[in-house]
Amino acid sequence: MKTKESNPSVKLVLCVPFLAKEGSAGLRVDYDERKEMVTHLAGIVRELASETGSTLVPFDELFAKLIEKEPVPCYWIWDGIHPTPAGHRRMANLWEKKVRL
């Protein structure tokens, strides 16, 4: 990878995409198809992180756990795609935790 060759101390961070069955995204007739695509892309991001030694931030796992814990509709992700301020705070905390390791 050219970036790491040019700057061996660079730290690459890859974030896993996510989709939740919340709000308007959850009501779409093609939700299952979209979820399958996002899950496929998440797998690719995980593979890339593994192959490149990049830091992985599993936002998909974060939101799955948050929604299971606090199943109030749209609390973490108001439309299934865009996080609320509470969701963004959790994303920032996870990102910082993973990057500081």
Jmol script that loads the backbone (N, CA, C; Angstrom):
load data "model"
ATOM      1  N   MET A   1       0.847  -1.165   0.000  1.00  0.00           N
ATOM      2  CA  MET A   1       0.000   0.000   0.000  1.00  0.00           C
ATOM      3  C   MET A   1       0.894   1.229   0.000  1.00  0.00           C
ATOM      4  N   LYS A   2       0.672   2.101  -0.962  1.00  0.00           N
ATOM      5  CA  LYS A   2       1.518   3.272  -1.153  1.00  0.00           C
ATOM      6  C   LYS A   2       1.518   4.207   0.052  1.00  0.00           C
ATOM      7  N   THR A   3       0.388   4.375   0.675  1.00  0.00           N
ATOM      8  CA  THR A   3       0.299   5.289   1.805  1.00  0.00           C
ATOM      9  C   THR A   3       1.225   4.846   2.930  1.00  0.00           C
ATOM     10  N   LYS A   4       1.159   3.579   3.280  1.00  0.00           N
ATOM     11  CA  LYS A   4       2.005   3.070   4.371  1.00  0.00           C
ATOM     12  C   LYS A   4       3.473   3.040   3.967  1.00  0.00           C
ATOM     13  N   GLU A   5       3.762   2.822   2.689  1.00  0.00           N
ATOM     14  CA  GLU A   5       5.145   2.854   2.219  1.00  0.00           C
ATOM     15  C   GLU A   5       5.708   4.266   2.348  1.00  0.00           C
ATOM     16  N   SER A   6       4.887   5.266   2.004  1.00  0.00           N
ATOM     17  CA  SER A   6       5.321   6.660   2.074  1.00  0.00           C
ATOM     18  C   SER A   6       5.448   7.154   3.508  1.00  0.00           C
ATOM     19  N   ASN A   7       4.558   6.674   4.354  1.00  0.00           N
ATOM     20  CA  ASN A   7       4.538   7.127   5.744  1.00  0.00           C
ATOM     21  C   ASN A   7       4.211   5.935   6.643  1.00  0.00           C
ATOM     22  N   PRO A   8       5.215   5.178   7.053  1.00  0.00           N
ATOM     23  CA  PRO A   8       4.982   3.960   7.843  1.00  0.00           C
ATOM     24  C   PRO A   8       4.256   4.196   9.173  1.00  0.00           C
ATOM     25  N   SER A   9       4.283   5.421   9.666  1.00  0.00           N
ATOM     26  CA  SER A   9       3.624   5.669  10.956  1.00  0.00           C
ATOM     27  C   SER A   9       2.155   6.070  10.815  1.00  0.00           C
ATOM     28  N   VAL A  10       1.673   6.143   9.568  1.00  0.00           N
ATOM     29  CA  VAL A  10       0.275   6.517   9.366  1.00  0.00           C
ATOM     30  C   VAL A  10      -0.641   5.437   9.949  1.00  0.00           C
ATOM     31  N   LYS A  11      -1.752   5.882  10.513  1.00  0.00           N
ATOM     32  CA  LYS A  11      -2.740   4.954  11.064  1.00  0.00           C
ATOM     33  C   LYS A  11      -4.017   5.089  10.241  1.00  0.00           C
ATOM     34  N   LEU A  12      -4.377   4.014   9.548  1.00  0.00           N
ATOM     35  CA  LEU A  12      -5.595   4.015   8.746  1.00  0.00           C
ATOM     36  C   LEU A  12      -6.758   3.525   9.596  1.00  0.00           C
ATOM     37  N   VAL A  13      -7.894   4.166   9.438  1.00  0.00           N
ATOM     38  CA  VAL A  13      -9.088   3.828  10.201  1.00  0.00           C
ATOM     39  C   VAL A  13     -10.214   3.569   9.208  1.00  0.00           C
ATOM     40  N   LEU A  14     -10.801   2.376   9.270  1.00  0.00           N
ATOM     41  CA  LEU A  14     -11.937   2.030   8.412  1.00  0.00           C
ATOM     42  C   LEU A  14     -13.169   1.835   9.281  1.00  0.00           C
ATOM     43  N   CYS A  15     -14.260   2.451   8.876  1.00  0.00           N
ATOM     44  CA  CYS A  15     -15.511   2.383   9.639  1.00  0.00           C
ATOM     45  C   CYS A  15     -16.515   1.517   8.891  1.00  0.00           C
ATOM     46  N   VAL A  16     -17.159   0.645   9.624  1.00  0.00           N
ATOM     47  CA  VAL A  16     -18.114  -0.292   9.033  1.00  0.00           C
ATOM     48  C   VAL A  16     -19.458   0.408   8.828  1.00  0.00           C
ATOM     49  N   PRO A  17     -20.027   0.308   7.608  1.00  0.00           N
ATOM     50  CA  PRO A  17     -21.325   0.931   7.348  1.00  0.00           C
ATOM     51  C   PRO A  17     -22.441   0.214   8.105  1.00  0.00           C
ATOM     52  N   PHE A  18     -23.552   0.908   8.248  1.00  0.00           N
ATOM     53  CA  PHE A  18     -24.672   0.355   9.023  1.00  0.00           C
ATOM     54  C   PHE A  18     -26.000   0.816   8.441  1.00  0.00           C
ATOM     55  N   LEU A  19     -27.032   0.083   8.772  1.00  0.00           N
ATOM     56  CA  LEU A  19     -28.403   0.416   8.384  1.00  0.00           C
ATOM     57  C   LEU A  19     -29.299  -0.189   9.451  1.00  0.00           C
ATOM     58  N   ALA A  20     -30.279   0.561   9.883  1.00  0.00           N
ATOM     59  CA  ALA A  20     -31.191   0.065  10.910  1.00  0.00           C
ATOM     60  C   ALA A  20     -32.627   0.096  10.400  1.00  0.00           C
ATOM     61  N   LYS A  21     -33.411  -0.805  10.916  1.00  0.00           N
ATOM     62  CA  LYS A  21     -34.826  -0.858  10.522  1.00  0.00           C
ATOM     63  C   LYS A  21     -35.601   0.143  11.377  1.00  0.00           C
ATOM     64  N   GLU A  22     -35.247   1.392  11.209  1.00  0.00           N
ATOM     65  CA  GLU A  22     -35.842   2.504  11.954  1.00  0.00           C
ATOM     66  C   GLU A  22     -36.352   3.528  10.948  1.00  0.00           C
ATOM     67  N   GLY A  23     -37.297   4.326  11.353  1.00  0.00           N
ATOM     68  CA  GLY A  23     -37.767   5.433  10.542  1.00  0.00           C
ATOM     69  C   GLY A  23     -38.110   5.056   9.113  1.00  0.00           C
ATOM     70  N   SER A  24     -37.857   5.982   8.191  1.00  0.00           N
ATOM     71  CA  SER A  24     -38.251   5.780   6.795  1.00  0.00           C
ATOM     72  C   SER A  24     -37.497   4.635   6.125  1.00  0.00           C
ATOM     73  N   ALA A  25     -36.246   4.405   6.488  1.00  0.00           N
ATOM     74  CA  ALA A  25     -35.487   3.295   5.875  1.00  0.00           C
ATOM     75  C   ALA A  25     -36.136   1.955   6.211  1.00  0.00           C
ATOM     76  N   GLY A  26     -36.608   1.828   7.431  1.00  0.00           N
ATOM     77  CA  GLY A  26     -37.233   0.581   7.853  1.00  0.00           C
ATOM     78  C   GLY A  26     -38.579   0.316   7.212  1.00  0.00           C
ATOM     79  N   LEU A  27     -39.194   1.353   6.676  1.00  0.00           N
ATOM     80  CA  LEU A  27     -40.507   1.216   6.040  1.00  0.00           C
ATOM     81  C   LEU A  27     -40.430   0.945   4.545  1.00  0.00           C
ATOM     82  N   ARG A  28     -39.255   1.063   3.970  1.00  0.00           N
ATOM     83  CA  ARG A  28     -39.096   0.871   2.520  1.00  0.00           C
ATOM     84  C   ARG A  28     -39.350  -0.581   2.135  1.00  0.00           C
ATOM     85  N   VAL A  29     -39.970  -0.780   0.971  1.00  0.00           N
ATOM     86  CA  VAL A  29     -40.237  -2.144   0.503  1.00  0.00           C
ATOM     87  C   VAL A  29     -38.941  -2.882   0.166  1.00  0.00           C
ATOM     88  N   ASP A  30     -37.882  -2.127  -0.137  1.00  0.00           N
ATOM     89  CA  ASP A  30     -36.601  -2.753  -0.472  1.00  0.00           C
ATOM     90  C   ASP A  30     -35.623  -2.766   0.710  1.00  0.00           C
ATOM     91  N   TYR A  31     -36.144  -2.629   1.934  1.00  0.00           N
ATOM     92  CA  TYR A  31     -35.269  -2.603   3.108  1.00  0.00           C
ATOM     93  C   TYR A  31     -34.377  -3.848   3.179  1.00  0.00           C
ATOM     94  N   ASP A  32     -34.948  -5.023   3.006  1.00  0.00           N
ATOM     95  CA  ASP A  32     -34.164  -6.256   3.120  1.00  0.00           C
ATOM     96  C   ASP A  32     -33.039  -6.297   2.093  1.00  0.00           C
ATOM     97  N   GLU A  33     -33.314  -5.843   0.881  1.00  0.00           N
ATOM     98  CA  GLU A  33     -32.289  -5.800  -0.165  1.00  0.00           C
ATOM     99  C   GLU A  33     -31.181  -4.814   0.220  1.00  0.00           C
ATOM    100  N   ARG A  34     -31.575  -3.663   0.721  1.00  0.00           N
ATOM    101  CA  ARG A  34     -30.594  -2.664   1.152  1.00  0.00           C
ATOM    102  C   ARG A  34     -29.761  -3.183   2.328  1.00  0.00           C
ATOM    103  N   LYS A  35     -30.410  -3.827   3.259  1.00  0.00           N
ATOM    104  CA  LYS A  35     -29.698  -4.385   4.415  1.00  0.00           C
ATOM    105  C   LYS A  35     -28.673  -5.419   3.951  1.00  0.00           C
ATOM    106  N   GLU A  36     -29.060  -6.247   3.003  1.00  0.00           N
ATOM    107  CA  GLU A  36     -28.143  -7.252   2.454  1.00  0.00           C
ATOM    108  C   GLU A  36     -26.930  -6.586   1.797  1.00  0.00           C
ATOM    109  N   MET A  37     -27.162  -5.512   1.053  1.00  0.00           N
ATOM    110  CA  MET A  37     -26.053  -4.800   0.416  1.00  0.00           C
ATOM    111  C   MET A  37     -25.118  -4.182   1.455  1.00  0.00           C
ATOM    112  N   VAL A  38     -25.685  -3.548   2.466  1.00  0.00           N
ATOM    113  CA  VAL A  38     -24.861  -2.922   3.498  1.00  0.00           C
ATOM    114  C   VAL A  38     -24.074  -3.985   4.265  1.00  0.00           C
ATOM    115  N   THR A  39     -24.696  -5.115   4.538  1.00  0.00           N
ATOM    116  CA  THR A  39     -24.005  -6.216   5.211  1.00  0.00           C
ATOM    117  C   THR A  39     -22.850  -6.731   4.357  1.00  0.00           C
ATOM    118  N   HIS A  40     -23.069  -6.830   3.058  1.00  0.00           N
ATOM    119  CA  HIS A  40     -22.011  -7.254   2.143  1.00  0.00           C
ATOM    120  C   HIS A  40     -20.855  -6.244   2.164  1.00  0.00           C
ATOM    121  N   LEU A  41     -21.178  -4.971   2.100  1.00  0.00           N
ATOM    122  CA  LEU A  41     -20.151  -3.933   2.136  1.00  0.00           C
ATOM    123  C   LEU A  41     -19.403  -3.949   3.471  1.00  0.00           C
ATOM    124  N   ALA A  42     -20.115  -4.209   4.555  1.00  0.00           N
ATOM    125  CA  ALA A  42     -19.471  -4.300   5.872  1.00  0.00           C
ATOM    126  C   ALA A  42     -18.422  -5.405   5.875  1.00  0.00           C
ATOM    127  N   GLY A  43     -18.740  -6.517   5.235  1.00  0.00           N
ATOM    128  CA  GLY A  43     -17.785  -7.620   5.140  1.00  0.00           C
ATOM    129  C   GLY A  43     -16.544  -7.218   4.362  1.00  0.00           C
ATOM    130  N   ILE A  44     -16.732  -6.451   3.305  1.00  0.00           N
ATOM    131  CA  ILE A  44     -15.595  -5.976   2.509  1.00  0.00           C
ATOM    132  C   ILE A  44     -14.715  -5.043   3.347  1.00  0.00           C
ATOM    133  N   VAL A  45     -15.334  -4.155   4.092  1.00  0.00           N
ATOM    134  CA  VAL A  45     -14.569  -3.238   4.950  1.00  0.00           C
ATOM    135  C   VAL A  45     -13.766  -4.022   5.983  1.00  0.00           C
ATOM    136  N   ARG A  46     -14.380  -5.042   6.566  1.00  0.00           N
ATOM    137  CA  ARG A  46     -13.663  -5.878   7.547  1.00  0.00           C
ATOM    138  C   ARG A  46     -12.462  -6.576   6.898  1.00  0.00           C
ATOM    139  N   GLU A  47     -12.651  -7.101   5.704  1.00  0.00           N
ATOM    140  CA  GLU A  47     -11.545  -7.760   4.985  1.00  0.00           C
ATOM    141  C   GLU A  47     -10.429  -6.770   4.692  1.00  0.00           C
ATOM    142  N   LEU A  48     -10.783  -5.588   4.219  1.00  0.00           N
ATOM    143  CA  LEU A  48      -9.773  -4.572   3.921  1.00  0.00           C
ATOM    144  C   LEU A  48      -8.988  -4.177   5.171  1.00  0.00           C
ATOM    145  N   ALA A  49      -9.687  -4.028   6.267  1.00  0.00           N
ATOM    146  CA  ALA A  49      -9.009  -3.670   7.516  1.00  0.00           C
ATOM    147  C   ALA A  49      -8.023  -4.760   7.917  1.00  0.00           C
ATOM    148  N   SER A  50      -8.451  -5.995   7.766  1.00  0.00           N
ATOM    149  CA  SER A  50      -7.587  -7.120   8.111  1.00  0.00           C
ATOM    150  C   SER A  50      -6.371  -7.182   7.185  1.00  0.00           C
ATOM    151  N   GLU A  51      -6.598  -7.023   5.899  1.00  0.00           N
ATOM    152  CA  GLU A  51      -5.512  -7.105   4.913  1.00  0.00           C
ATOM    153  C   GLU A  51      -4.505  -5.972   5.044  1.00  0.00           C
ATOM    154  N   THR A  52      -4.972  -4.800   5.446  1.00  0.00           N
ATOM    155  CA  THR A  52      -4.095  -3.627   5.490  1.00  0.00           C
ATOM    156  C   THR A  52      -3.601  -3.287   6.893  1.00  0.00           C
ATOM    157  N   GLY A  53      -4.076  -4.020   7.891  1.00  0.00           N
ATOM    158  CA  GLY A  53      -3.687  -3.721   9.265  1.00  0.00           C
ATOM    159  C   GLY A  53      -4.295  -2.421   9.768  1.00  0.00           C
ATOM    160  N   SER A  54      -5.421  -2.046   9.196  1.00  0.00           N
ATOM    161  CA  SER A  54      -6.092  -0.804   9.583  1.00  0.00           C
ATOM    162  C   SER A  54      -6.911  -1.016  10.856  1.00  0.00           C
ATOM    163  N   THR A  55      -7.156   0.068  11.545  1.00  0.00           N
ATOM    164  CA  THR A  55      -8.041   0.047  12.711  1.00  0.00           C
ATOM    165  C   THR A  55      -9.475  -0.060  12.196  1.00  0.00           C
ATOM    166  N   LEU A  56     -10.246  -0.945  12.790  1.00  0.00           N
ATOM    167  CA  LEU A  56     -11.638  -1.149  12.380  1.00  0.00           C
ATOM    168  C   LEU A  56     -12.574  -0.581  13.437  1.00  0.00           C
ATOM    169  N   VAL A  57     -13.529   0.217  13.000  1.00  0.00           N
ATOM    170  CA  VAL A  57     -14.543   0.773  13.891  1.00  0.00           C
ATOM    171  C   VAL A  57     -15.878   0.169  13.473  1.00  0.00           C
ATOM    172  N   PRO A  58     -16.390  -0.804  14.244  1.00  0.00           N
ATOM    173  CA  PRO A  58     -17.603  -1.536  13.861  1.00  0.00           C
ATOM    174  C   PRO A  58     -18.907  -0.811  14.232  1.00  0.00           C
ATOM    175  N   PHE A  59     -19.231   0.207  13.454  1.00  0.00           N
ATOM    176  CA  PHE A  59     -20.455   0.961  13.731  1.00  0.00           C
ATOM    177  C   PHE A  59     -21.701   0.095  13.609  1.00  0.00           C
ATOM    178  N   ASP A  60     -21.673  -0.905  12.753  1.00  0.00           N
ATOM    179  CA  ASP A  60     -22.834  -1.790  12.605  1.00  0.00           C
ATOM    180  C   ASP A  60     -23.127  -2.529  13.905  1.00  0.00           C
ATOM    181  N   GLU A  61     -22.082  -3.029  14.537  1.00  0.00           N
ATOM    182  CA  GLU A  61     -22.253  -3.738  15.811  1.00  0.00           C
ATOM    183  C   GLU A  61     -22.703  -2.776  16.908  1.00  0.00           C
ATOM    184  N   LEU A  62     -22.150  -1.578  16.903  1.00  0.00           N
ATOM    185  CA  LEU A  62     -22.534  -0.569  17.893  1.00  0.00           C
ATOM    186  C   LEU A  62     -24.032  -0.309  17.843  1.00  0.00           C
ATOM    187  N   PHE A  63     -24.545  -0.009  16.645  1.00  0.00           N
ATOM    188  CA  PHE A  63     -25.965   0.319  16.549  1.00  0.00           C
ATOM    189  C   PHE A  63     -26.864  -0.886  16.794  1.00  0.00           C
ATOM    190  N   ALA A  64     -26.439  -2.061  16.412  1.00  0.00           N
ATOM    191  CA  ALA A  64     -27.239  -3.264  16.708  1.00  0.00           C
ATOM    192  C   ALA A  64     -27.401  -3.421  18.214  1.00  0.00           C
ATOM    193  N   LYS A  65     -26.312  -3.221  18.951  1.00  0.00           N
ATOM    194  CA  LYS A  65     -26.375  -3.346  20.424  1.00  0.00           C
ATOM    195  C   LYS A  65     -27.193  -2.225  21.038  1.00  0.00           C
ATOM    196  N   LEU A  66     -27.011  -1.007  20.548  1.00  0.00           N
ATOM    197  CA  LEU A  66     -27.758   0.117  21.103  1.00  0.00           C
ATOM    198  C   LEU A  66     -29.256  -0.042  20.887  1.00  0.00           C
ATOM    199  N   ILE A  67     -29.648  -0.457  19.697  1.00  0.00           N
ATOM    200  CA  ILE A  67     -31.075  -0.612  19.389  1.00  0.00           C
ATOM    201  C   ILE A  67     -31.676  -1.752  20.197  1.00  0.00           C
ATOM    202  N   GLU A  68     -30.901  -2.801  20.407  1.00  0.00           N
ATOM    203  CA  GLU A  68     -31.387  -3.914  21.226  1.00  0.00           C
ATOM    204  C   GLU A  68     -31.583  -3.465  22.676  1.00  0.00           C
ATOM    205  N   LYS A  69     -30.677  -2.650  23.158  1.00  0.00           N
ATOM    206  CA  LYS A  69     -30.699  -2.177  24.547  1.00  0.00           C
ATOM    207  C   LYS A  69     -31.777  -1.110  24.773  1.00  0.00           C
ATOM    208  N   GLU A  70     -31.925  -0.217  23.822  1.00  0.00           N
ATOM    209  CA  GLU A  70     -32.859   0.905  23.919  1.00  0.00           C
ATOM    210  C   GLU A  70     -33.723   0.924  22.666  1.00  0.00           C
ATOM    211  N   PRO A  71     -34.733   0.058  22.623  1.00  0.00           N
ATOM    212  CA  PRO A  71     -35.506  -0.119  21.380  1.00  0.00           C
ATOM    213  C   PRO A  71     -36.558   0.951  21.101  1.00  0.00           C
ATOM    214  N   VAL A  72     -36.414   2.127  21.683  1.00  0.00           N
ATOM    215  CA  VAL A  72     -37.348   3.205  21.391  1.00  0.00           C
ATOM    216  C   VAL A  72     -37.148   3.607  19.920  1.00  0.00           C
ATOM    217  N   PRO A  73     -38.196   3.581  19.126  1.00  0.00           N
ATOM    218  CA  PRO A  73     -38.053   3.906  17.699  1.00  0.00           C
ATOM    219  C   PRO A  73     -37.327   5.230  17.479  1.00  0.00           C
ATOM    220  N   CYS A  74     -36.353   5.180  16.637  1.00  0.00           N
ATOM    221  CA  CYS A  74     -35.613   6.358  16.175  1.00  0.00           C
ATOM    222  C   CYS A  74     -34.780   7.063  17.249  1.00  0.00           C
ATOM    223  N   TYR A  75     -34.495   6.430  18.371  1.00  0.00           N
ATOM    224  CA  TYR A  75     -33.689   7.095  19.403  1.00  0.00           C
ATOM    225  C   TYR A  75     -32.241   7.267  18.960  1.00  0.00           C
ATOM    226  N   TRP A  76     -31.667   6.235  18.349  1.00  0.00           N
ATOM    227  CA  TRP A  76     -30.260   6.268  17.950  1.00  0.00           C
ATOM    228  C   TRP A  76     -30.068   6.693  16.491  1.00  0.00           C
ATOM    229  N   ILE A  77     -30.981   6.274  15.630  1.00  0.00           N
ATOM    230  CA  ILE A  77     -30.897   6.574  14.193  1.00  0.00           C
ATOM    231  C   ILE A  77     -32.288   6.990  13.752  1.00  0.00           C
ATOM    232  N   TRP A  78     -32.483   8.249  13.479  1.00  0.00           N
ATOM    233  CA  TRP A  78     -33.839   8.754  13.267  1.00  0.00           C
ATOM    234  C   TRP A  78     -34.510   8.232  12.005  1.00  0.00           C
ATOM    235  N   ASP A  79     -33.724   7.923  10.955  1.00  0.00           N
ATOM    236  CA  ASP A  79     -34.343   7.441   9.716  1.00  0.00           C
ATOM    237  C   ASP A  79     -33.757   6.116   9.241  1.00  0.00           C
ATOM    238  N   GLY A  80     -33.005   5.455  10.094  1.00  0.00           N
ATOM    239  CA  GLY A  80     -32.385   4.186   9.733  1.00  0.00           C
ATOM    240  C   GLY A  80     -31.003   4.334   9.131  1.00  0.00           C
ATOM    241  N   ILE A  81     -30.647   5.563   8.769  1.00  0.00           N
ATOM    242  CA  ILE A  81     -29.359   5.827   8.120  1.00  0.00           C
ATOM    243  C   ILE A  81     -28.554   6.880   8.886  1.00  0.00           C
ATOM    244  N   HIS A  82     -29.213   7.950   9.284  1.00  0.00           N
ATOM    245  CA  HIS A  82     -28.530   9.080   9.914  1.00  0.00           C
ATOM    246  C   HIS A  82     -28.704   9.049  11.438  1.00  0.00           C
ATOM    247  N   PRO A  83     -27.611   9.011  12.153  1.00  0.00           N
ATOM    248  CA  PRO A  83     -27.697   8.974  13.617  1.00  0.00           C
ATOM    249  C   PRO A  83     -28.245  10.272  14.204  1.00  0.00           C
ATOM    250  N   THR A  84     -28.863  10.135  15.336  1.00  0.00           N
ATOM    251  CA  THR A  84     -29.306  11.286  16.125  1.00  0.00           C
ATOM    252  C   THR A  84     -28.082  11.819  16.883  1.00  0.00           C
ATOM    253  N   PRO A  85     -28.217  12.941  17.599  1.00  0.00           N
ATOM    254  CA  PRO A  85     -27.083  13.401  18.413  1.00  0.00           C
ATOM    255  C   PRO A  85     -26.602  12.326  19.399  1.00  0.00           C
ATOM    256  N   ALA A  86     -27.525  11.571  19.980  1.00  0.00           N
ATOM    257  CA  ALA A  86     -27.124  10.495  20.901  1.00  0.00           C
ATOM    258  C   ALA A  86     -26.341   9.409  20.161  1.00  0.00           C
ATOM    259  N   GLY A  87     -26.775   9.080  18.953  1.00  0.00           N
ATOM    260  CA  GLY A  87     -26.063   8.093  18.145  1.00  0.00           C
ATOM    261  C   GLY A  87     -24.691   8.587  17.732  1.00  0.00           C
ATOM    262  N   HIS A  88     -24.606   9.861  17.363  1.00  0.00           N
ATOM    263  CA  HIS A  88     -23.312  10.439  16.991  1.00  0.00           C
ATOM    264  C   HIS A  88     -22.341  10.428  18.172  1.00  0.00           C
ATOM    265  N   ARG A  89     -22.839  10.693  19.343  1.00  0.00           N
ATOM    266  CA  ARG A  89     -21.983  10.684  20.536  1.00  0.00           C
ATOM    267  C   ARG A  89     -21.398   9.287  20.730  1.00  0.00           C
ATOM    268  N   ARG A  90     -22.230   8.270  20.602  1.00  0.00           N
ATOM    269  CA  ARG A  90     -21.751   6.887  20.758  1.00  0.00           C
ATOM    270  C   ARG A  90     -20.754   6.534  19.663  1.00  0.00           C
ATOM    271  N   MET A  91     -20.996   7.001  18.442  1.00  0.00           N
ATOM    272  CA  MET A  91     -20.047   6.757  17.347  1.00  0.00           C
ATOM    273  C   MET A  91     -18.698   7.401  17.669  1.00  0.00           C
ATOM    274  N   ALA A  92     -18.734   8.643  18.135  1.00  0.00           N
ATOM    275  CA  ALA A  92     -17.492   9.355  18.466  1.00  0.00           C
ATOM    276  C   ALA A  92     -16.732   8.632  19.579  1.00  0.00           C
ATOM    277  N   ASN A  93     -17.458   8.184  20.585  1.00  0.00           N
ATOM    278  CA  ASN A  93     -16.811   7.468  21.690  1.00  0.00           C
ATOM    279  C   ASN A  93     -16.150   6.181  21.201  1.00  0.00           C
ATOM    280  N   LEU A  94     -16.846   5.434  20.356  1.00  0.00           N
ATOM    281  CA  LEU A  94     -16.291   4.180  19.837  1.00  0.00           C
ATOM    282  C   LEU A  94     -15.089   4.460  18.942  1.00  0.00           C
ATOM    283  N   TRP A  95     -15.196   5.453  18.070  1.00  0.00           N
ATOM    284  CA  TRP A  95     -14.098   5.799  17.171  1.00  0.00           C
ATOM    285  C   TRP A  95     -12.855   6.153  17.981  1.00  0.00           C
ATOM    286  N   GLU A  96     -13.037   7.003  18.980  1.00  0.00           N
ATOM    287  CA  GLU A  96     -11.908   7.422  19.814  1.00  0.00           C
ATOM    288  C   GLU A  96     -11.296   6.226  20.557  1.00  0.00           C
ATOM    289  N   LYS A  97     -12.144   5.374  21.092  1.00  0.00           N
ATOM    290  CA  LYS A  97     -11.655   4.187  21.809  1.00  0.00           C
ATOM    291  C   LYS A  97     -10.814   3.290  20.884  1.00  0.00           C
ATOM    292  N   LYS A  98     -11.298   3.038  19.689  1.00  0.00           N
ATOM    293  CA  LYS A  98     -10.593   2.166  18.748  1.00  0.00           C
ATOM    294  C   LYS A  98      -9.298   2.793  18.247  1.00  0.00           C
ATOM    295  N   VAL A  99      -9.315   4.084  17.984  1.00  0.00           N
ATOM    296  CA  VAL A  99      -8.144   4.757  17.422  1.00  0.00           C
ATOM    297  C   VAL A  99      -7.048   4.924  18.472  1.00  0.00           C
ATOM    298  N   ARG A 100      -7.428   5.080  19.714  1.00  0.00           N
ATOM    299  CA  ARG A 100      -6.421   5.269  20.774  1.00  0.00           C
ATOM    300  C   ARG A 100      -5.728   3.970  21.179  1.00  0.00           C
ATOM    301  N   LEU A 101      -6.234   2.812  20.768  1.00  0.00           N
ATOM    302  CA  LEU A 101      -5.613   1.537  21.159  1.00  0.00           C
ATOM    303  C   LEU A 101      -4.201   1.423  20.651  1.00  0.00           C
TER     304      LEU A 101
END
end "model"
wireframe off; spacefill off
backbone 0.3
color backbone group
